[in-house]
Structure formats: structure tokens, C-alpha cells
Amino acid sequence: MALPAQYESPRAWREIRDELRRSVGESIYELWLSPVEAQQSDADVLLLRVPPETRSWVVERYGRIIEACAAQVLGPSVHIRFAGATEPGQPARARHAPTALESVMSQPDFNRRYSFQQFVIGDANRLAHAASLAVAELPGQAYNPLFLHAPPGLGKTHLLHAIANYVLEFGGGATVRYTTAESFTNHFISALSSHSIEQFKRAYRDADVLLIDDVQFLASKAKTEEEFFYTFNALYETGRQLVLTCDRLPRDLVTIEERLRERFESGLVADIKPPDFATRVTILRKRAALDRICLTEQGVLELIATRITTNIRLLEGALIRVVAVHSLSGRPIDLDLTGEVLDSLLPAHQAGPPSIPAIQAAVAAHFGISVSTLVSASRTAAVAWPRQVAMHLARRLTDASLPAIGQAFGGRSHATVVHACRRVTDQLAVDEKAAAAVAIITTAILEAVDRAD
């Protein structure tokens, strides 16, 4: 049986490659996946040719991602096979979980927007900014470790990426490793199960600068805490730089071992507080200039800064939602439109985060499908995009971990959630209608939370 005509189309393969770029990032795509070529095959199997020297890595590390991207373009019935990499008749699948070292090495590029130049300095974050810049200029010599603590959404991750970007540009070849406490835990568990613990240790302990986000999630993980303790000591004793972020002070991490809390306090502890009004307005002005947003009335930014006071992420998100509604309705970005959007977004009192089921229900209702369909095994475009939007919103609006989100969507994997979040983020950046739809769904979710409270 010949391959269906749509599989043979060069355009289809180009679309699959475009999906891959969005899923794994430009640098990883160019390094590993750009040499992959499509060949004709039988029935609903698409045969791919990979250079022999990289075949095993591509199949094991990216096989599932390639198949997911092919399904997005060609439909759920397609299967992928790699020439020379699998037994006849067997679709290409990763034969075993990637090693911990592979997982660490495949981390995405640092966000270039998160630079020291783009970080708005105010009284609330001046010490944290100055300390981060000093660490970037003199890793291991200024403040080691540097411990940044603040509630979510105030710029901790921005500073971590700014340090990484600075060291990569001016550090004379120094190596930088960024991870979250959650990822560190997952890599460690993978290393134990795959008997690659020495590779895991080298991947982290050979870094000149190690950046760890959200260390509060090390709590109650005894084995991971112990490994992190030894990693911390190995880096510190050899003069390597450590920078850690947390949502609370070290002394408040009561479920983490005392010896680790003492290590966190042994350097500089710098906090970030909510920005004052002037800083909030400056943040919005920078974002508007960066995104080339045309404002009909300059008081728009002041109005947003007045209404949102405690979270930079929410501050910028409100501006994005105003722009999204403007794009959908054609109304100018003025005080009337901004006030309406803020009234719909902001509850009269501080509400808790929405639940994942509430997010699933709102997304399903918007797209006219049932929740059971949303979390089903269906991979049709009419279901796949709403599901990815729901995963993206679950990641943004809740505190749930990636594995927990995947479990709530039919037992899907951590990697599937990551792929969904990346695809939605990329699509929102280029598709105004999609951005407006997601803004409307978000508003509906937040309003439902407010009514429930």
C-alpha cells in the first residue's frame, strides 16, 4: 500500500519541522534535528533518515517529540520509523528513559529578554539586582552563595537568567547550568534508575555557575536533599558560584534539613519586595516599548499600576490582556477599555488560585467540547489545541507541578506538558486571535474563582 499523498508532500514535512522548532527551540533543532530527512514508506508509517553518528541520540531523546509533531500535522494515525534504528514494522519509540546527563544537557537557551538591562531597578529590589550583577561579573568571588527570596512574580527568575546571559557573553567560556529544584529531583531519580549517577554528578558539579530556582521544593525529599547538599559542598569548596531562589527565607524552610539551611544562609541573603508605584509604571513602559504597543492615552499604564500592586507577572499580564482585547475588538487602548479589562480580571478581594478541573471546564466550554474529550487520548487538532491551552493555563494559574498537570490530563507525561506550554506560548506570540481567546478564557476562570469565594 502506497503512502497517502499528504505524507509525500514536501510541505507536510516542512510543517512538521516548523512544529519541531517550536517544541525544542532553535538551537537544539539546528544541532540535532535539522539533518533529519523524510523518506517514503508504507501505509501510515513515515520513514525518517538520520545521520548514523547521531541516530541513537535523536531516536532516544527526540523520538516521541517528533512523533507528536507529526501527529499535529498529519493526524493521530501516523507513526514514525527511523531508517536503521528500529526493527521492521515497529514504530520508533524511545527504548529507555534518557539519562540524567542527557536531560541536563538538553536544557533550553536562556531567555534573552531576561537581561540586567531589561530589569527595572527600584528600592524594593536594588540589593538583589546589585548582588546578582556582582556575581555575574565575578563568579565565585563576590557573594557565594547568593540566596534570593521573594513571593512569586517579583523577578527572581529574571535575575537568574540575567546572570546566565551575562556570564555566557562576558565570562570567557565559563559554563552555566540552570535548573529548578523540581528538575534537579527528576534528574536525580532518573540517574538512580538508569545507574548513571556519576554522569549526573559531573553534569552539575562541573558547572562554573549553578543557578537553582525554587529551592523550597526540595522539602521532604530526603535522598534529593542529601545529594543536593553534597553538590552544594562540591561546588562551594572548588570556588564555583551558586545562586538560589526561594519564596521564603532560609530559616523558614522548616522541612529542609538544618545543615542545608545553614549553607543557604552562609552567603548573602537578598530579598525582593513588591515594587512601588513608580517602579511599576516603569516596568509597564519598558514592556510597552519592547512590544511596540501603541497607547491612545498615556494614563493607561498608571491605571494598571494603580490596580495591580504586588506581582510583576500579573502587572505585565494585565497589559497583555488589554492588548489582546484591543486586537479582538478593534477598540483603542484607552482608559475605558483598560478599566473594563481590569474590572473583569481583578476580584474585589484576593482569591486563591483556580483548580485544574475549573480550568479544564472553562477551556472545554470555550471550544465547545466536553471535559472527558479534552483529557481523552484523542489527538485531532480540534482537541489537541484546546488541551494544550488548558495545560498552559494550568501551569500559569496554579501551583501544580508538571507531573501533576500531566496526570490531570489523562496521565500524560512531564514532556508532553512542556511541549504543550511551549507551543501555546509560541502561538500566542504570533496569533492575535489565539491570544485574545486565551485572554477571554483566563478572564472567565478568574471570575469563576471570585464568584466561588
ChimeraX attribute file (.defattr): number of C-alpha atoms within 10 A of each C-alpha:
attribute: neighborCount
match mode: 1-to-1
recipient: residues
	/A:1	7
	/A:2	10
	/A:3	14
	/A:4	15
	/A:5	7
	/A:6	12
	/A:7	22
	/A:8	16
	/A:9	10
	/A:10	11
	/A:11	11
	/A:12	15
	/A:13	19
	/A:14	13
	/A:15	16
	/A:16	20
	/A:17	21
	/A:18	13
	/A:19	20
	/A:20	25
	/A:21	19
	/A:22	18
	/A:23	23
	/A:24	23
	/A:25	15
	/A:26	15
	/A:27	12
	/A:28	17
	/A:29	18
	/A:30	12
	/A:31	9
	/A:32	17
	/A:33	21
	/A:34	14
	/A:35	12
	/A:36	17
	/A:37	14
	/A:38	18
	/A:39	15
	/A:40	14
	/A:41	18
	/A:42	12
	/A:43	13
	/A:44	17
	/A:45	20
	/A:46	23
	/A:47	19
	/A:48	18
	/A:49	16
	/A:50	22
	/A:51	14
	/A:52	11
	/A:53	8
	/A:54	13
	/A:55	18
	/A:56	18
	/A:57	15
	/A:58	19
	/A:59	21
	/A:60	18
	/A:61	22
	/A:62	19
	/A:63	20
	/A:64	18
	/A:65	20
	/A:66	24
	/A:67	21
	/A:68	24
	/A:69	21
	/A:70	25
	/A:71	20
	/A:72	19
	/A:73	20
	/A:74	20
	/A:75	14
	/A:76	17
	/A:77	11
	/A:78	18
	/A:79	21
	/A:80	23
	/A:81	24
	/A:82	25
	/A:83	18
	/A:84	13
	/A:85	19
	/A:86	14
	/A:87	11
	/A:88	9
	/A:89	9
	/A:90	13
	/A:91	19
	/A:92	24
	/A:93	21
	/A:94	17
	/A:95	12
	/A:96	9
	/A:97	14
	/A:98	18
	/A:99	24
	/A:100	26
	/A:101	21
	/A:102	16
	/A:103	19
	/A:104	19
	/A:105	12
	/A:106	11
	/A:107	14
	/A:108	13
	/A:109	15
	/A:110	17
	/A:111	12
	/A:112	13
	/A:113	14
	/A:114	19
	/A:115	18
	/A:116	20
	/A:117	9
	/A:118	15
	/A:119	17
	/A:120	18
	/A:121	18
	/A:122	19
	/A:123	12
	/A:124	16
	/A:125	21
	/A:126	16
	/A:127	17
	/A:128	24
	/A:129	25
	/A:130	14
	/A:131	20
	/A:132	25
	/A:133	19
	/A:134	16
	/A:135	24
	/A:136	24
	/A:137	16
	/A:138	14
	/A:139	24
	/A:140	21
	/A:141	14
	/A:142	18
	/A:143	20
	/A:144	22
	/A:145	25
	/A:146	25
	/A:147	28
	/A:148	31
	/A:149	24
	/A:150	19
	/A:151	16
	/A:152	15
	/A:153	16
	/A:154	21
	/A:155	24
	/A:156	26
	/A:157	19
	/A:158	20
	/A:159	23
	/A:160	25
	/A:161	21
	/A:162	26
	/A:163	28
	/A:164	27
	/A:165	22
	/A:166	17
	/A:167	23
	/A:168	16
	/A:169	11
	/A:170	11
	/A:171	17
	/A:172	8
	/A:173	10
	/A:174	14
	/A:175	14
	/A:176	19
	/A:177	19
	/A:178	22
	/A:179	18
	/A:180	18
	/A:181	23
	/A:182	19
	/A:183	17
	/A:184	24
	/A:185	20
	/A:186	15
	/A:187	23
	/A:188	23
	/A:189	17
	/A:190	20
	/A:191	22
	/A:192	15
	/A:193	13
	/A:194	14
	/A:195	13
	/A:196	15
	/A:197	19
	/A:198	12
	/A:199	15
	/A:200	22
	/A:201	19
	/A:202	12
	/A:203	17
	/A:204	24
	/A:205	21
	/A:206	16
	/A:207	18
	/A:208	21
	/A:209	26
	/A:210	24
	/A:211	22
	/A:212	22
	/A:213	22
	/A:214	20
	/A:215	22
	/A:216	22
	/A:217	19
	/A:218	22
	/A:219	15
	/A:220	13
	/A:221	12
	/A:222	12
	/A:223	13
	/A:224	19
	/A:225	19
	/A:226	15
	/A:227	15
	/A:228	20
	/A:229	16
	/A:230	15
	/A:231	16
	/A:232	21
	/A:233	16
	/A:234	16
	/A:235	20
	/A:236	17
	/A:237	9
	/A:238	12
	/A:239	15
	/A:240	21
	/A:241	26
	/A:242	25
	/A:243	25
	/A:244	24
	/A:245	27
	/A:246	22
	/A:247	21
	/A:248	16
	/A:249	19
	/A:250	22
	/A:251	12
	/A:252	11
	/A:253	19
	/A:254	12
	/A:255	13
	/A:256	20
	/A:257	16
	/A:258	13
	/A:259	10
	/A:260	19
	/A:261	18
	/A:262	12
	/A:263	17
	/A:264	25
	/A:265	16
	/A:266	14
	/A:267	16
	/A:268	17
	/A:269	21
	/A:270	20
	/A:271	22
	/A:272	21
	/A:273	18
	/A:274	20
	/A:275	22
	/A:276	15
	/A:277	15
	/A:278	12
	/A:279	17
	/A:280	25
	/A:281	21
	/A:282	17
	/A:283	21
	/A:284	22
	/A:285	16
	/A:286	14
	/A:287	16
	/A:288	18
	/A:289	10
	/A:290	11
	/A:291	10
	/A:292	9
	/A:293	14
	/A:294	12
	/A:295	15
	/A:296	11
	/A:297	12
	/A:298	13
	/A:299	13
	/A:300	22
	/A:301	22
	/A:302	17
	/A:303	15
	/A:304	23
	/A:305	26
	/A:306	15
	/A:307	14
	/A:308	18
	/A:309	15
	/A:310	18
	/A:311	18
	/A:312	20
	/A:313	13
	/A:314	14
	/A:315	22
	/A:316	18
	/A:317	13
	/A:318	23
	/A:319	22
	/A:320	19
	/A:321	22
	/A:322	23
	/A:323	27
	/A:324	22
	/A:325	23
	/A:326	18
	/A:327	16
	/A:328	14
	/A:329	10
	/A:330	10
	/A:331	12
	/A:332	18
	/A:333	21
	/A:334	17
	/A:335	19
	/A:336	12
	/A:337	17
	/A:338	24
	/A:339	16
	/A:340	11
	/A:341	21
	/A:342	19
	/A:343	14
	/A:344	14
	/A:345	20
	/A:346	17
	/A:347	16
	/A:348	8
	/A:349	8
	/A:350	9
	/A:351	15
	/A:352	12
	/A:353	15
	/A:354	20
	/A:355	16
	/A:356	22
	/A:357	14
	/A:358	16
	/A:359	25
	/A:360	26
	/A:361	18
	/A:362	21
	/A:363	29
	/A:364	22
	/A:365	13
	/A:366	15
	/A:367	15
	/A:368	11
	/A:369	15
	/A:370	15
	/A:371	18
	/A:372	13
	/A:373	13
	/A:374	25
	/A:375	22
	/A:376	15
	/A:377	15
	/A:378	13
	/A:379	17
	/A:380	15
	/A:381	15
	/A:382	13
	/A:383	19
	/A:384	20
	/A:385	18
	/A:386	22
	/A:387	25
	/A:388	23
	/A:389	23
	/A:390	31
	/A:391	28
	/A:392	22
	/A:393	22
	/A:394	28
	/A:395	19
	/A:396	12
	/A:397	18
	/A:398	15
	/A:399	14
	/A:400	14
	/A:401	13
	/A:402	21
	/A:403	18
	/A:404	18
	/A:405	24
	/A:406	21
	/A:407	15
	/A:408	16
	/A:409	24
	/A:410	13
	/A:411	14
	/A:412	17
	/A:413	15
	/A:414	15
	/A:415	14
	/A:416	19
	/A:417	25
	/A:418	19
	/A:419	21
	/A:420	20
	/A:421	22
	/A:422	17
	/A:423	21
	/A:424	23
	/A:425	15
	/A:426	13
	/A:427	15
	/A:428	16
	/A:429	10
	/A:430	10
	/A:431	10
	/A:432	17
	/A:433	15
	/A:434	17
	/A:435	23
	/A:436	22
	/A:437	19
	/A:438	23
	/A:439	22
	/A:440	20
	/A:441	22
	/A:442	19
	/A:443	20
	/A:444	18
	/A:445	23
	/A:446	22
	/A:447	19
	/A:448	16
	/A:449	17
	/A:450	19
	/A:451	9
	/A:452	9
	/A:453	11
